[in-house]
Structure formats: structure tokens, C-alpha cells
Amino acid sequence: MPTCYLIALAAGSSLDQQSNNVTLFNLVEQVNVPATAPPPVGTKIPLEVHAYLRLDASEVGNDFEMRFVLVSATGLETYTDAAKHRGTSPRLRTRSLGVPFPPMLGHYELRVDFRRSGADTWSRDPVSWPIAFLSAETRPKVTH
């Protein structure tokens, strides 16, 4: 299975066409949720998930599936849909849009799971990105 050597959440990114370098904008480690109107569970939060993968020579050219998982300290897991990929070189960069809103506020780790196309069993990579979903404080109205 591929090995993830970088996973990150960002508000945006840019790819330089000449150098093929990527710039990530506004790395995100906390999402403030309105206390009075949290989004429904499963709502996609418009953040980019960047995963950089390394493949062995035997994996290049083979299909695999990948999904992202929010894992809480209690073991609660929230998954994205699986996406199919084919590694055409020893390194692969992926960018996905949307992080699912978890069923409970709190601190999570964003992790990545892999499986061969058509397989039933997922394997979880050890790399992770910390992300907190916290209730935003309502500020008092200024009356003067």
C-alpha cells in the first residue's frame, strides 16, 4: 500500500505550472462552529485535504482506493467517500475538497486509509493532522 508522508488541511492552494511546486494557504487546525447553528452531521466543510504519497515500484501503475477519516480520542470515526487512484510515478499528490462535519465537537486526527481496488479491508497510515471542531463564543453586542 502507498505510504503517506504528508497530510494537511488548508483553506486553499496554488500549483505553479512552471516549477510544479504547490503552495498551501491558511493551514487549518481548528474549525469554529457557531454555537447556535452548527452544521448538520456529514456536511462538507470547504477545506482542501492534501495528501502526498510514496509508492513502491511494485505499486506504480496499480489502482488503489483512498479515504480520509476523522478519528476522535474516544474512537469515534467519520469517513469521507472513497476515491480511486492510480500511481503513475513513485510519488503522488492528491487534493480533495471537503471534510465531513463530525457528529460531536472536539479534537480529532485526520487520518488516511488505503486499500487495493476491489478489496474489503482498509489499512490505516500512521500519519495524521490535528483538527479541532469547537463551539465559537458569541460576543456580546456593543451598546455604546
Phi, psi and omega in degrees: 000152177301161175243130178270123178254354174204132170226136182208151173252133181220155176285336180190175180203166178216138177251122177281117185296329182277316183267345184065021177271148180251138173246128177260134180251135174053074175298140188243126175237357179211136175243119178273125185254130178301127183297328184273341183212069178292149178292155178298150178303136179090348176303138179277121175276127188284071175242151177270132174257118179253126177231128179249125189242151173243133180242143172288161180304324181288343181268341180296130181090352180263149178277145173211164177246152182219143174217159177253150185224129169270123183241122178271168178296335179278352181099356177297133182235136177235124189254151166271171173291152177285145176236139179271142179221158171225121178283119180259356178209173182293345177233145181220131175254135176236148174224122179239146179253126175110124175243129182290137176289127184283164182289342181224145173290157178146193182262135183227165167243131173273123183237171180232135177247147178231154167202154174293146179304129179090349180281160179266330189265132176265147171242137184261129177282147182286344183291147180210163176231126180284137178214132179246136173249107187236151178288130180281140177287136174274130182272142178294148177289139177280127184249004179245000000 
